[in-house]
Amino acid sequence: MSVDAMIAAAEKWIGTGEPNAIQQWYRERNGADYNGNFAWCDAAVSYWATRADERDAVLFGHDFAYTVAHAARFKAAGRWHAMTDGIKASGIRRGDVIFFDWDGSSEIARIDHVGIVTGVSADHRHVFTIEGNTADVCARRARDVHDIAGFGRPEYKRSPKTPDTGGGTGSKRPVVSLSKLVAAFEKDAPREGTPVSYKPTIYVENALVAEKLLAKQYADGHAGSATRSAYSLWQERCGFHGTEPGGDADGTPGMTTLKRLGLLHGFDVAA
């Protein structure tokens, strides 16, 4: 699903302060009412959706700077979910557009702020987000239920499927099997000179090198401790937390983070 493209568009702006190019982009499209250093959290969501080619799903074809109007549009489309039953019961998930009321209500008219969901903590106590205009920058945040008014669920496009390449002819992109990759990671293969237990591991390692999380000398096809540590950093970058064994960022690949890596670096993922 191109929810990954939406989140990738947001991640490129992490650390951006103000004034910024998102504000300028919104001003050029929507006029002088947006001169100066205006609040840009929803302008950022509008920008990311435009770059991800998801304007219909996220914006219903419009730009938004006013969070109340944006949430109301989700409601009019039947895609609004008020946060009245807690994080777990709400079913909030990666890619949802999350709206906040700092006073703790779930009323659309009182919404203050907006972001994009990147994940939910294993204990369902926090929702992980990327937000523009949070303390005047674009940043990752962990939000608890008190601040969440509700969320809109975009109907994202599905990415076109690429044929399973598994070694056959006519392949365009390599395929990494998640189950085989996890088995290779669990073996914690030794260094150079020993057989590689799963050759497509190299695609994952090369992607981690490209993300500047793994030193190039460790991209040798052996899923060793350096690779596992680098993958843990990738999981954290994707919004997951918990580096202890069994945590969401413990260095063991999962489908969500592996697909995200493949989307950015040219491989597909199979079970």
Secondary structure as UniProt FT lines:
FT   HELIX           3..11
FT   TURN            12..15
FT   HELIX           21..30
FT   HELIX           32..34
FT   HELIX           41..51
FT   TURN            52..53
FT   HELIX           55..59
FT   TURN            60..61
FT   HELIX           67..76
FT   TURN            77..78
FT   STRAND          80..82
FT   HELIX           87..90
FT   TURN            94..95
FT   STRAND          97..100
FT   TURN            102..103
FT   HELIX           108..110
FT   STRAND          113..120
FT   TURN            122..123
FT   STRAND          127..134
FT   TURN            135..136
FT   STRAND          137..143
FT   HELIX           145..147
FT   STRAND          148..152
FT   TURN            166..167
FT   TURN            169..170
FT   STRAND          175..177
FT   HELIX           178..187
FT   TURN            192..193
FT   TURN            199..200
FT   HELIX           201..210
FT   TURN            211..212
FT   HELIX           216..218
FT   HELIX           225..237
FT   TURN            238..239
FT   TURN            245..246
FT   TURN            248..249
FT   HELIX           255..265
FT   STRAND          268..270
//
